[in-house]
Amino acid sequence: MALSKTEQRERIDLSNGPQPIRGDRGASILGPRNVPMERENPDLLRSPSTDAGTIPNLKFSFAAARNRITSGGWGREVTARELPVATTMAGVNMRLKPGGIRELHWHKEAEWAYMLAGRARITAVDAQGRNFIDDVGVGDLWNFPAGIPHSIQGLEEGCEFLLVFDDGNFSENETFLISDWFAHTPREVLAKNFGVAESAFARLPQDLEQTRWIFSGGVPGPLAQDTVQCPAGPVPVTYSYRMQAQKPVKVAGGQVRIVDSSNFPAARTIAAALVELEPGAMRELHWHPNTDEWQYYINGRGRMSVFSPGKARTFDFQAGDVGYVPFAFGHYVENTGDEPLVFLEMFRSPYFADLSLNQWMALTTPKLVQTHLNLDQQTMDLLRKDKPIIAR
């Protein structure tokens, strides 16, 4: 039987890219299209039949963010401007060349960081005049509380890292920079403050818009060489943490490391989980009872369905994407690729908390659960009474 012209066109379109067709529902795209983007978001183009309603957009990629490039590296951000639903946290992806310096600065928000590649030297001073210095590498964290002045400098191989701030409206373009303050202070005031001649500041930037932010510098020497002896001593709580040195919780299908104020006291406003899923595994159906979730995908491909009363929406993710789950919304994350899916779950909270659908059902009167869902006894017997976090 000969195919109709419409059927022939649909066959051709399917060979050229995904189509919004599920069984006998939907139809091929006849108009303009962006095939690469459609391939990256198949569950938006061809939404599962269980999706419904108008849940807001919960995804934005750093690849779509404006990148600010300087002599020492670059930085790009995903804030509430790019992802309006993300009101509790914002993220910055930053790269420093060898010796590249993120200028001495501070901000009104706490800064939590995860090193993605390379190594860096970080410094800070607290309100009691106690200082901090450390070298951090891949998988290490740091957290600078709000208002604490600090710096970051790339070591021999340079570095790239993720910064997370506990306010969705944070912007890297609006931090308190030391060069900016000097440029906006009269020379005679600077001279009086530091007890030197005005001529000492002759080489300060003349243009009030000319700040350093990220700039090139020489690769620092050994850590001991840069350490400044402080009369008040070092900070009592370290601002860095070796996340990869933490023993993970291993389960069938992957593993997870959880870091919050209980094991990293400096991180009083941000908690995190580093989740690693094997191909085919999933982060179980669950929700968080304390706050929204901000995600960053480090490796692999996955998808997440998010549920709210009467509504659901599914998103596809890959490395460099940001995801967001509003407070108390049910969700799962599944590895849809052929390599490990690695991502961070971040929360504006001093502690990590989640509620497992499996655990809730397993710890509730069995007859009550059966009455709700018409489950047979064999299924009830298989419900786990632990908290798997990851399932296969």
CORZI-V240857 format. One record per residue. RES is the residue in three letters. NEAR is the number of other C-alpha atoms within 10 Angstrom. Layout:
RES_NEAR + RES_NEAR
This chain:
MET_3 + ALA_6 + LEU_9 + SER_9 + LYS_9 + THR_11 + GLU_13 + GLN_11 + ARG_14 + GLU_18 + ARG_13 + ILE_11 + ASP_15 + LEU_14 + SER_9 + ASN_10 + GLY_14 + PRO_19 + GLN_20 + PRO_17 + ILE_16 + ARG_12 + GLY_6 + ASP_6 + ARG_8 + GLY_11 + ALA_14 + SER_17 + ILE_16 + LEU_10 + GLY_5 + PRO_6 + ARG_10 + ASN_8 + VAL_13 + PRO_10 + MET_10 + GLU_17 + ARG_15 + GLU_16 + ASN_19 + PRO_18 + ASP_19 + LEU_16 + LEU_16 + ARG_17 + SER_17 + PRO_15 + SER_9 + THR_11 + ASP_18 + ALA_15 + GLY_11 + THR_11 + ILE_15 + PRO_11 + ASN_16 + LEU_21 + LYS_19 + PHE_19 + SER_19 + PHE_19 + ALA_12 + ALA_13 + ALA_16 + ARG_12 + ASN_14 + ARG_14 + ILE_13 + THR_15 + SER_15 + GLY_22 + GLY_23 + TRP_20 + GLY_23 + ARG_22 + GLU_27 + VAL_27 + THR_26 + ALA_19 + ARG_15 + GLU_19 + LEU_20 + PRO_14 + VAL_19 + ALA_25 + THR_19 + THR_22 + MET_26 + ALA_26 + GLY_29 + VAL_21 + ASN_21 + MET_21 + ARG_25 + LEU_29 + LYS_26 + PRO_23 + GLY_24 + GLY_28 + ILE_28 + ARG_25 + GLU_19 + LEU_19 + HIS_20 + TRP_21 + HIS_21 + LYS_16 + GLU_22 + ALA_22 + GLU_24 + TRP_25 + ALA_21 + TYR_24 + MET_21 + LEU_19 + ALA_17 + GLY_21 + ARG_24 + ALA_30 + ARG_21 + ILE_20 + THR_19 + ALA_22 + VAL_18 + ASP_17 + ALA_10 + GLN_10 + GLY_13 + ARG_16 + ASN_21 + PHE_21 + ILE_23 + ASP_18 + ASP_17 + VAL_23 + GLY_20 + VAL_18 + GLY_19 + ASP_20 + LEU_24 + TRP_23 + ASN_24 + PHE_26 + PRO_21 + ALA_15 + GLY_16 + ILE_17 + PRO_19 + HIS_20 + SER_17 + ILE_23 + GLN_30 + GLY_30 + LEU_25 + GLU_17 + GLU_14 + GLY_20 + CYS_26 + GLU_23 + PHE_23 + LEU_22 + LEU_21 + VAL_28 + PHE_28 + ASP_23 + ASP_20 + GLY_23 + ASN_19 + PHE_25 + SER_20 + GLU_17 + ASN_12 + GLU_9 + THR_15 + PHE_18 + LEU_20 + ILE_16 + SER_18 + ASP_20 + TRP_12 + PHE_17 + ALA_19 + HIS_12 + THR_10 + PRO_10 + ARG_18 + GLU_13 + VAL_12 + LEU_16 + ALA_15 + LYS_11 + ASN_9 + PHE_9 + GLY_9 + VAL_12 + ALA_13 + GLU_15 + SER_10 + ALA_11 + PHE_15 + ALA_10 + ARG_7 + LEU_13 + PRO_15 + GLN_11 + ASP_10 + LEU_12 + GLU_10 + GLN_12 + THR_18 + ARG_19 + TRP_23 + ILE_25 + PHE_20 + SER_19 + GLY_15 + GLY_14 + VAL_19 + PRO_17 + GLY_10 + PRO_10 + LEU_11 + ALA_9 + GLN_8 + ASP_13 + THR_13 + VAL_12 + GLN_10 + CYS_13 + PRO_9 + ALA_10 + GLY_13 + PRO_19 + VAL_18 + PRO_11 + VAL_10 + THR_17 + TYR_22 + SER_24 + TYR_22 + ARG_15 + MET_21 + GLN_14 + ALA_10 + GLN_12 + LYS_11 + PRO_16 + VAL_13 + LYS_14 + VAL_15 + ALA_13 + GLY_20 + GLY_23 + GLN_20 + VAL_21 + ARG_18 + ILE_21 + VAL_23 + ASP_21 + SER_17 + SER_14 + ASN_12 + PHE_21 + PRO_17 + ALA_23 + ALA_29 + ARG_18 + THR_22 + ILE_24 + ALA_23 + ALA_25 + ALA_18 + LEU_22 + VAL_23 + GLU_26 + LEU_28 + GLU_23 + PRO_20 + GLY_17 + ALA_22 + MET_24 + ARG_23 + GLU_19 + LEU_19 + HIS_21 + TRP_24 + HIS_20 + PRO_13 + ASN_15 + THR_20 + ASP_23 + GLU_24 + TRP_26 + GLN_22 + TYR_25 + TYR_22 + ILE_21 + ASN_17 + GLY_22 + ARG_22 + GLY_25 + ARG_19 + MET_22 + SER_20 + VAL_23 + PHE_23 + SER_16 + PRO_8 + GLY_9 + LYS_13 + ALA_20 + ARG_24 + THR_25 + PHE_21 + ASP_22 + PHE_27 + GLN_22 + ALA_18 + GLY_19 + ASP_20 + VAL_23 + GLY_24 + TYR_24 + VAL_25 + PRO_22 + PHE_14 + ALA_18 + PHE_18 + GLY_20 + HIS_21 + TYR_18 + VAL_24 + GLU_24 + ASN_25 + THR_21 + GLY_16 + ASP_11 + GLU_14 + PRO_22 + LEU_28 + VAL_23 + PHE_28 + LEU_22 + GLU_20 + MET_25 + PHE_27 + ARG_23 + SER_20 + PRO_19 + TYR_19 + PHE_22 + ALA_15 + ASP_14 + LEU_16 + SER_18 + LEU_15 + ASN_18 + GLN_17 + TRP_17 + MET_17 + ALA_19 + LEU_13 + THR_10 + THR_10 + PRO_14 + LYS_12 + LEU_11 + VAL_16 + GLN_15 + THR_9 + HIS_8 + LEU_8 + ASN_10 + LEU_13 + ASP_9 + GLN_11 + GLN_8 + THR_9 + MET_15 + ASP_11 + LEU_9 + LEU_14 + ARG_14 + LYS_13 + ASP_12 + LYS_17 + PRO_19 + ILE_25 + ILE_24 + ALA_18 + ARG_16
